[in-house]
Amino acid sequence: MITAIVFVKADVARIPETAEAIAALEGVSEVYSVTGGVDLIAMIRVRHHDDIAAVVADELNKVPGILSTETHIAFRTYSQHDLEAAFSLGLD
């Protein structure tokens, strides 16, 4: 699995709608609203390098409300957290 981290600068009046549209794209595993120099961070997880271009250049960059993006490709994962377990309330 290949992971790309995409920093997104967005129209501040459209951040929630932009984040939801990004999150709905195939290959996007999660989207975070953040503080700092960017407004959103999107995590892309795909099987092939060419798929990153398909997700980012062909789809994500065309989402209304996006002003600019910066894409980083991850080399290695050093920590594997089970986010579902971390946020679980223990209710079955």
PAROZA-690159 format. One line per field, with one value per residue: x, y, z of N, C-alpha, C in turn. Coordinates in Angstrom, 3 decimals. Layout:
residues N
nx = (X, ...) .
ny = (Y, ...) .
nz = (Z, ...) .
cax = (X, ...) .
cay = (Y, ...) .
caz = (Z, ...) .
cx = (X, ...) .
cy = (Y, ...) .
cz = (Z, ...) .
end
This chain:
residues 92
nx = (0.853, 0.563, 1.121, 0.059, 0.357, -1.591, -1.440, -3.773, -4.846, -7.630, -10.684, -11.749, -14.418, -15.593, -14.634, -15.766, -17.515, -15.719, -13.898, -15.586, -16.199, -13.681, -13.157, -14.977, -13.862, -12.574, -9.885, -9.096, -8.476, -8.861, -9.661, -8.417, -9.184, -7.076, -4.770, -2.499, -0.327, -1.832, -5.170, -6.521, -5.701, -5.248, -5.322, -4.090, -4.455, -3.313, -2.845, -0.936, 1.659, 0.833, -1.824, -1.917, -1.589, -3.962, -5.881, -5.105, -4.312, -6.266, -8.737, -8.943, -7.722, -9.619, -11.788, -14.328, -13.526, -10.937, -7.838, -5.069, -2.681, -0.336, 1.627, 2.868, 4.751, 4.796, 7.550, 8.090, 6.325, 6.364, 4.890, 2.097, -1.044, -4.062, -6.662, -9.431, -9.709, -8.507, -10.334, -12.563, -15.439, -15.990, -18.434, -20.611) .
ny = (-1.176, 2.202, 5.323, 8.637, 11.972, 14.752, 18.162, 20.687, 23.817, 25.723, 27.433, 29.338, 29.698, 27.460, 25.143, 22.847, 21.625, 21.185, 19.431, 17.208, 16.499, 15.768, 13.596, 11.769, 10.763, 8.006, 6.167, 8.014, 7.956, 9.311, 12.646, 15.534, 18.468, 21.132, 23.142, 25.837, 26.279, 25.150, 24.148, 21.695, 18.210, 15.476, 11.991, 9.656, 6.442, 3.992, 1.372, 1.505, 3.634, 5.202, 5.488, 7.485, 9.840, 9.692, 10.020, 12.446, 14.463, 14.129, 14.110, 15.097, 17.687, 19.035, 19.503, 21.665, 24.641, 24.136, 25.702, 25.306, 22.573, 20.370, 17.621, 14.794, 11.864, 8.943, 7.069, 5.030, 3.391, 3.946, 3.618, 1.844, 2.303, 1.156, 2.741, 2.460, 0.866, 2.574, 4.629, 3.389, 2.838, 0.645, -0.475, -2.926) .
nz = (0.000, -0.838, 0.595, 0.532, 1.617, 1.610, 1.663, 1.986, 0.930, 1.444, 0.523, 3.109, 3.774, 2.832, 3.958, 5.482, 3.513, 1.439, 2.645, 3.096, 0.459, -0.497, 1.199, 0.228, -2.055, -3.915, -2.654, -0.805, 2.543, 4.954, 6.112, 7.587, 9.423, 10.164, 12.141, 11.379, 8.517, 6.485, 5.591, 5.476, 5.766, 3.770, 3.680, 1.526, 0.326, -1.697, -4.179, -6.260, -7.613, -9.791, -9.216, -7.328, -8.789, -10.234, -8.211, -6.871, -8.885, -10.895, -9.582, -6.762, -6.862, -8.330, -6.793, -5.722, -3.969, -3.233, -3.044, -3.315, -3.407, -1.799, -2.188, -0.468, -0.511, 1.345, 2.607, 4.532, 7.194, 10.577, 12.830, 13.804, 14.490, 15.852, 15.037, 15.298, 17.587, 19.393, 19.637, 20.488, 22.445, 23.794, 23.452, 22.324) .
cax = (0.000, 1.298, 0.443, 0.416, -0.227, -1.845, -1.757, -4.750, -5.300, -9.011, -11.494, -12.167, -15.879, -16.085, -13.825, -16.513, -17.988, -14.537, -13.389, -16.505, -16.048, -12.402, -13.308, -15.811, -13.108, -11.960, -8.454, -8.903, -8.865, -9.370, -9.354, -8.356, -9.052, -5.902, -4.276, -1.190, -0.237, -2.816, -6.501, -6.914, -4.722, -5.914, -4.504, -4.412, -3.871, -3.588, -1.984, 0.102, 2.044, -0.009, -3.117, -1.809, -1.892, -5.391, -6.656, -4.757, -4.366, -7.493, -9.973, -8.870, -7.427, -10.776, -12.872, -14.591, -13.082, -9.495, -7.018, -3.800, -2.326, 1.067, 1.556, 4.053, 4.613, 5.454, 8.466, 7.914, 5.464, 7.079, 3.938, 0.814, -2.045, -5.404, -7.478, -10.759, -9.585, -8.139, -11.503, -13.673, -16.019, -16.222, -19.836, -20.798) .
cay = (0.000, 3.458, 6.403, 10.016, 12.962, 15.932, 19.392, 21.406, 25.155, 25.783, 28.622, 29.137, 29.671, 26.193, 24.037, 21.598, 21.019, 20.738, 18.233, 16.099, 16.101, 15.056, 12.320, 10.881, 10.257, 6.691, 6.272, 8.909, 7.209, 10.262, 14.059, 16.246, 19.922, 21.356, 24.499, 26.037, 26.849, 24.546, 24.015, 20.288, 17.196, 14.285, 10.786, 8.864, 5.101, 3.328, 0.220, 1.790, 5.039, 5.885, 5.773, 8.773, 10.858, 9.614, 10.589, 13.846, 15.368, 13.994, 14.263, 15.957, 19.078, 19.611, 19.691, 23.084, 25.149, 23.941, 26.760, 24.697, 21.348, 19.947, 16.181, 14.122, 10.414, 8.311, 5.974, 3.959, 3.620, 3.554, 3.386, 1.363, 2.396, 0.714, 3.898, 2.026, 0.442, 3.737, 5.466, 2.525, 3.047, -0.661, -0.863, -3.914) .
caz = (0.000, -0.927, 1.307, 0.214, 2.515, 0.792, 2.378, 1.179, 1.287, 0.967, 0.782, 4.506, 3.862, 2.297, 4.485, 5.757, 2.274, 0.707, 3.341, 2.836, -0.942, -0.585, 1.910, -0.567, -3.206, -3.775, -2.373, 0.343, 3.736, 5.934, 5.915, 8.867, 9.450, 11.009, 12.295, 10.755, 7.182, 5.583, 6.193, 5.526, 5.384, 3.264, 3.611, 0.346, 0.393, -2.970, -4.449, -7.245, -7.688, -10.773, -8.591, -6.626, -9.792, -10.551, -7.104, -6.573, -10.040, -11.685, -8.806, -5.579, -7.240, -9.008, -5.825, -5.479, -2.670, -3.067, -3.621, -3.701, -2.694, -1.765, -1.961, 0.062, -0.570, 2.490, 2.318, 5.514, 8.353, 11.789, 13.903, 13.307, 15.540, 15.510, 15.394, 15.728, 18.983, 20.194, 19.857, 20.853, 23.762, 24.383, 23.275, 21.254) .
cx = (0.896, 0.465, 0.965, -0.324, -0.377, -2.244, -2.652, -5.002, -6.659, -9.622, -12.089, -13.678, -16.447, -15.351, -14.646, -16.971, -16.824, -13.985, -14.283, -16.383, -14.749, -12.537, -14.113, -15.067, -12.530, -10.453, -8.133, -9.387, -9.393, -8.939, -9.433, -8.402, -7.983, -5.621, -2.935, -1.312, -1.179, -4.122, -6.928, -5.708, -5.509, -4.916, -4.999, -3.726, -4.313, -2.586, -0.796, 0.411, 1.168, -1.373, -3.087, -2.143, -3.373, -6.226, -6.383, -4.970, -5.705, -8.768, -9.871, -8.646, -8.602, -11.962, -13.082, -14.166, -11.603, -8.745, -5.672, -3.570, -0.822, 1.056, 2.901, 3.794, 5.429, 6.353, 8.199, 6.912, 6.209, 6.147, 2.626, -0.166, -3.369, -6.350, -8.866, -10.728, -9.291, -9.359, -12.730, -14.147, -16.296, -17.650, -19.939, -22.239) .
cy = (1.235, 4.538, 7.737, 10.915, 14.235, 17.097, 20.226, 22.786, 25.313, 27.147, 28.441, 29.101, 28.326, 24.982, 22.778, 20.880, 20.458, 19.454, 17.029, 15.599, 15.328, 13.664, 11.307, 10.273, 8.879, 6.854, 7.194, 8.171, 8.110, 11.667, 14.736, 17.740, 20.215, 22.843, 24.607, 26.593, 26.254, 24.367, 22.568, 19.411, 15.953, 13.143, 9.950, 7.516, 4.333, 2.198, 0.544, 3.280, 5.817, 6.254, 7.086, 9.902, 10.875, 10.268, 12.077, 14.753, 15.318, 14.268, 15.313, 17.419, 19.777, 19.831, 21.188, 23.490, 24.966, 25.052, 26.231, 23.437, 21.144, 18.482, 15.629, 12.619, 9.807, 7.173, 4.773, 4.385, 3.097, 3.272, 2.934, 1.331, 1.859, 1.819, 3.504, 1.606, 1.631, 4.577, 4.653, 2.835, 1.727, -1.140, -1.841, -3.995) .
cz = (0.000, -0.260, 0.828, 1.187, 1.702, 1.696, 1.456, 1.773, 0.635, 1.245, 2.174, 4.677, 3.428, 2.865, 4.768, 4.483, 1.455, 1.322, 3.073, 1.401, -1.147, 0.038, 1.107, -1.767, -2.917, -3.633, -1.216, 1.580, 4.839, 5.568, 7.274, 8.633, 10.496, 11.171, 11.589, 9.354, 6.157, 6.333, 6.404, 5.204, 4.996, 3.204, 2.442, 0.500, -0.850, -3.193, -5.360, -7.277, -8.669, -10.197, -7.817, -7.589, -10.130, -9.461, -6.959, -7.784, -10.766, -10.907, -7.697, -5.954, -7.902, -8.074, -5.603, -4.062, -2.422, -3.790, -4.095, -2.888, -2.751, -1.347, -1.518, 0.010, 0.564, 2.016, 3.214, 6.580, 9.569, 12.957, 13.288, 14.473, 15.022, 15.954, 15.869, 17.193, 19.886, 20.546, 20.272, 22.274, 24.469, 24.290, 22.133, 20.852) .
end
